[in-house]
Amino acid sequence: MTVTIVGSQLGDEGKGGVVDLYGDAADVVARYQGGDNAGHTVVHDGTKYKLSLVPSGAVRGKIGVLGNGCVVNPETLFDEIDTLRERGLDPDVRVAERAHVILPYHRALDGIEEEEKDDLAAGTTKRGIGPTYEDKAGRRGVRVGDLLDPDVLRERLEYVVPQKKALAEKVFESETGEAFDIDHLYETYREYGERLADEGMTVDCGTFLQDRIDAGENVMLEGAQGTSLDIDHGVYPYVTSSNPTAGGATVGTGLGPTVIGDGEVIGIVKAYLSRVGTGPLPTELGGVEGQTPDYDASAAQRTAEDGAAEPRGDEAVGNDEEELATYIRDEGGEYGTVTGRPRRVGWLDMPMLRHAARANGFTGLAVNHIDVLAGLEEVKVGHSYEFGGEEILTMPPTTEAWGRCEATFKTFDGWPDVDWAATAEDGYEAIPENARRYLEYVADELDASIYAVGVGPGREETVVVETPYE
């Protein structure tokens, strides 16, 4: 059986924690897209593990697979594996031979091109993800299987590196160094290939996973980023370069669509909205300088200082947007796992979630971070958009049209801060009534049951309603 974990928003929804939560019943956890731009934080036995490439299930001793839809930086891969081993774990990680390799020139060009894009910058982590996918589509990429064959590796590098060097020097007028040196790249990546072979890490991904399923094992498919960052279904061009949606799970692993469709697809929802990068965000609270379009940080600060927001602590937080944004960002730790950049925050966006539910076919939902909103006088939801004088219930297909949408809000009474660890232990009915009303609204709107509710960062701080493998 398969269970596919999909981000329903703009990433950072807490997918790694849900993989960890349901991971005991899985024998294999496979990532199907993305690379080391995907920050996943997993808490196990009180210890926090931050992973950007290794599948989250590796922390719990599961076989982790990087599927053919991933782009793999061998340096990051081995650094994370070695770090986990130093911390007493023994991760078993397999890599699809069809997966493409991130090389140093990809990272160099990523930074150069992001600066050139200016207002079209997608908030890239500058880890070479986009340029690697570009080379994949352009049929000039280097694949993991190529690292195992020195002659093929050399041939690939001699073809592509001169092109990349010319691009950097002649088009972008940038200096080049080891990142564009064929001999250096060949020796470095030949050694990575030798380690992959010595440790028996490479697989034919689709065959490997199907054989496991045929043997009666459970496979979890772990998406990175989120639906609105999908290259086809997201807010283009402010998107990633792959398909985080459930359809990407079949393409990015080699499992057939009927195999994925026969399993569960769980949409991960953060109880509010957050993202890193520029572009529209109709339900945004406050703003982040350099990311929120037309945001004047100094003017916002003056407004916040003049506002009448209530103090934090046991008292409810008031309604000033800047105060609310700061409160949610701090309480939710809304800073990028990989980059450390502050995330933009806003109220839950239901048109975005309806779009995600349709695109992915959610069979269940895991809603995280309702504890972060505790203590607010009221909690709002962007229920619909006003666009062109009409109410619309889902995202328009172009980002320009999305930017012209005005959110229409539905207001819920807030809920108190409680002993969330005790709540997780006591079960769903122990969640404050107003929070349950909020959760049930989301479930009804998306026509999908609540499977889990995250009320804290630890695995034990989750209210489990349904277990998908049972």
N, C-alpha and C positions, 0 to 999 in steps of 0.2 A: 504493500500500500504506500501511496505517496501523500505527504502533506506539504503544500506549498505556502510559504510565508511571503506576503507581499506588503510593501509599504503603500498606504492608501493616499498619502499626501505628498509632501516635498522632501521626504527623507527624515531621518532622526526621529522616527516614530517609536523606537524601542524594539525593533525586530530581533536584535540579538538576544534580548531578554526573553522573548517568546520562544525563540529557538531553544534557549537554555531550559525554559520551563517545560516544554514538551519533549525535550531531547532524550530523556531516559528511555522512552518507548521507541526511539529511532535507533537503527543500527548504523546508518550512514547519513551524514549531512553534507549536501552538495550545494555549492554556490553556482549560479547559472549565468551571471553577467557581472560587469564591473571589474574593478581592480583594487589597488590599495588606496583608493579614494573613499572607501566605504568604512567609516569608523563604527565599530561595534564594541560596546562595553558589556562585559559579562561579569557578574559577581558570583563567586563560588566559594562556599565555606568562609565567607567574610573577606575574601580576597578579590580585588578588582583586577580584571584583565582587559586591556584595551587592544583590540585586534583590528587591523585594517585589511588583511588579506586572508589569513587562515580562517576557515569556517568556524563559527562560534561553537559548534558541537565538539570541537577538538579539546576544549577545556574539560569536558566530561568523559573523555576517553573514547569518543565515537570516531569512526573513520570519516575524515573530512576530504571532500573532493572539490577541486577547482575545475569546473566544467569548460567545455570548448568555447562557451560564450564569454568567458572571462578573459581579461588581459592580465598577464602575470609578470610582475617585476621579481626576478629570482633573488635579487639582493634583499628586498623586503621579506620575501617568503622565508628565506633561510635565517634572517635576523629574528623573525617572529618565532620560528621553530626553535632556534637555539635559546632564545629568551625563555620560552615556555619550559624547555628542558632544564635550564638553570634554576627554574622555580619549582622543580620537582615533578613536572608533567612529562608525558611521553607521547606527544601528538603523532597520530598516524595520518599523514596528509598525502593524497594522490593528486596528480595533475594531468589533465587531459592533454594528449600529444597534439590535438588540434587547436588548443588554446594559443593565442598569440602572445608574443613576448614584448614587454616594454623595455626599450633600450635607452641608454643615456641621451641620445639625440632627440628622442621623443619628449623627454622631460625638458630639455633645453628649449626646444621649439614651442612647447606648451606655454612656457613663461613669456617667450617673445610674442607669440600670437595673441595671448590674452591682453597684453599691453596694447597691441595694435587694434584690437577690436573695440576698445574704449567703451562706449555705451552699450555695446552688444555683448560685453563680457558676461559669461555665465557663472561667475563665481567659482571657476575651476580651482582645484587644489594644486594645480601645476605639477602633477605627478605623471604626466605623459599619457593620460587615458585617451583623450580625444585624438591626438596624433597617431596613437597605435591603432585605434579603430579606423582612422582614415586610411592607414596603410593596409589594413585588413581588407577594406572595401576596394582599395586600389590595386590589390593583388601584388603588393610588394612587401608584405609583412614577413617577419621571422616567427615561426611557430615553435612550440616547445619540442616537438619531434625533431626539428632541425638542429637543436642543440645536441642531440644524440649522435649526429653524423657530421664530423668535422668538415668533410668535403662540401656537403650541402650548406653548412653554416657559412663557410668561406664564400661560396658562390652567392648566397643571398646578400651578404654584407657588401661584396664588391659591386653588386648591382645597385643597392639602395643608398649606401652611404654617400657616394659622390653627389647624388641628387639632393640629399638632405644638407650636405655641406654647402652646395651652391645656393640652396634656398636661404640658408642662414646668412651667408656672406653677401650674396648679390641682391637678394630681394629685401631682407631685413637689415642688411649692413651690420651684422653682428659678428663678433669674434667667435672662432671655433677652437676647440682643443681636443682633449682625449675623447670627449663625447662623440666626436666625428672622425676618430682615427681607426681605420680598419684593423690594423694589427692589434691595437690595444683591445678593441671590442672582441676580436676573434679569440684572443687568449683568455680574456675574462669569461666570456660566455661558453667557450669550450669547457672550461673548468666547472661552470655551473652544470653543464650537460653531464659531465662525468659524475658529479655528486648526485644528480637526479637518477642516473643509471645505477650507481653503486648502492643507493638506498631503495631502489626498486619503486620509485615514486610515480612513474608515468603509466597512464592507462589509456585504453580506448574507452572513453567515458560512457557512451551510450550502452555499449556491450557490458561494461563493468556494472553499471547500475541495474540494467535489465536482468542480468544474471542474479543479482542480489534479490531483486523483487521476485523472480521466479523461484528462488530458494525460500521464499516466505518471509524475507526480512522487510523492515520498514525503512523507507527513505524519506528524508526531509529535504526539501528544496528551498534554499535560503536566498531570497532576493536582497539586493542592496538598493540604496536610494529609494525612490518612491514613484508612484504612478504619474504624478504631474511633472516628473523629471524624465519620463520616458521619451526617447528620441522621436517616436511616432505619435504618442498619445499625450505628451506633456506640453508645457507652455514654451514651445519653440520660439526663439533659439536659446532660451534660458534653461537648457536641459542637459542631461548627461548624454553619452554617445552610444548607449545600449538600451535594451528593453527590460526594465525592471518589472513589467507587468507579467501576469501569469503565462501569457503566450510565449514569453521569453524563456520560460522554464523548459519547454519542449525543445525549442531551437538551441538553447544554450547547454543542453545536456545530451541530446540524442535520444531521449525517451519520446515515444509517440504521444500525440495529443490525446488519444483515448486513454493512455496510461495516466496522464496528468488529470484528465477530466474525470476519471473514475475515483480519484482521491478527493481530499479536502483542500480548499483554497481559503486561507485565513487572512483577512485584511487587518493590518495593524493600524490603529488610529490613535494619534495623540489627542488628548481631550481638548487641546487648543491647537493652534497652527504655528509652525516655525519654519524658517528657512535661512540659508546663507546665500547671498547673491542678490543681484539687482533684478528688476522686472516688476510687474504689477503684483499687488497683494491686497484685494479689496477689503479684507477684514482686519488689516494691520492696525496694531495699536502703537502709537508713537512712531519711532523710526530708528534706523541705524545709519549714521553718517557714512557715505560712500557706497551704500547699498540701496536705501530707500530713494526712489526717484524724487527729485526736487525737494529733498529733505533739508531743512535749515536747522542744524543742531543748536545753534546759539539762540534762535527764536524759540525753539522747543524748550530749551532750558529755562528761558525767562517765563514761559507759560507755566511750566511745572512749578517754578518757585512762587508764582502768584496763585497757584491752585490751592484747593482746600482739601487735599487728600487726607484721609484718616491715617493715624500711625499704624505700623505693623504690630505684630505680636498677637495677643488674644483678641484684639479689636479688629473689626472688619476693615479691609482696605477700601479706600474711596474710589471714585470713578474717573479721576483725571487720567487721561490716556498715557502720558509719560510715566506717571507713577505706577499705573497698572502694568505697563510694558516692563519697567524695571523690576517690579515685584515678581512677575511671572518668569522673567529671564533669570533672575537670581535664584528663585525657589526651584526652578526647573533645571538649573545648570545649563542654560541655553547658550553654550559655547561649543564650537565644532570640536569633535573628538580628534580629528586629524589636524586641523589648522589652528584651533583655539580662537577663531574669530567669533565675535558675538553674533547670535542669530536674530533675525527679525522675528517678531512674535505678533500674533493676532488671535482673534476669536476663531472658533471652529467654523469651517467653510463647508456647508452642506452641499452646494452645487459641485464643489470639487469632489466630495465623497460620493455623491451619486454617480458622477462620471467614473470614478474608480470602481465602484461596485458593478457598473455595467461592463467596463472594459475587462475586468478580472473574473467576474462571476463568483463573488465571495459566497462561501457556504457558512462562514462564521466570522466573528469580529473579536479582536482583542483590543480593548481600550485602555490606554496607559495614561498615567499622570493625573488622575482626577484629584489626587492629594495636593498637587501643586495649586489647584484652583481653590482649595479650602480656605475659608476666611474672607472671601470676597462677598460684598453685600449682594451682588447679583452677577450672574454669568450669562453672557450673550452668545448667540449662535447666528452666523450669517445663514439664514434659512433659504433665501433666494436672492436673485439679482434683479435690479431694475435696469433694463437695457432698451434703449430706443422707445421708451414709454410703455414697455411691456414687462411683465414679470416672467423671468425664465428660471428654471429649476436645475439646470446643469450648465457646465462651462461651455462657452462658445468655442468653435474650433480654432480661431486665431487668437494669438496672444494680444494683438492690438485691440480686438473687440473685447477681450477679457479686461484689458486695462480701462475700458470705458464703462464697465459695469459698476454699479453702485450696490453695495450689499444692503439687503433688507433684513433687519435683525429680529430675532425672537429672544425674549428675556426670560431667564429662569432665576428663581430665588437661590441665593448661595447656600452653601452647606458648611458646617463647622469643621475645624481641624479636630481630629479624633486620634485615638491610638490605632494607627493604621495597621501595625503588625497584628494587633488583636483582632482587627476587622478581617484581615486576610485569613486568620485562623478560624474565625467564627462563620465566615461564608457570606454569600451575596446579600442576605437579608440584614446583615450587620452594617452594610454601607448606608450612610445617612440617606434619609428618604428623598431629599431634594436631589442628591447625586444620582440615586436610582432613577428618578424621574428623567433626569438628563440623559442617562444611559439608554433608557427605554425609548426615548424620543429618537436617538441615533439608530437604534436597532430597527425601529418601525420604519423610519425613512429609507433605510437601505435594504429592508426585507432580508435581514440576516441576523441570526441569533448571537447574543453575547456569549463568547466562549471563555473569556478571561478578562479581569479588570486589574490593571497594574496600580498599586497604591504605594509604591516605594521602589527603590533601585534593586533590592535583593530578590532572589528567586522566591523566597518564602513570603515576600510582601506582594503577593499576587492572589487575588480571589479567583480560584479555578471553578468555572461553572460546567464546562464540558471538556472532555479529553478526546481529541480527534481520533486517536488510534484505537479507541475502544468501541 
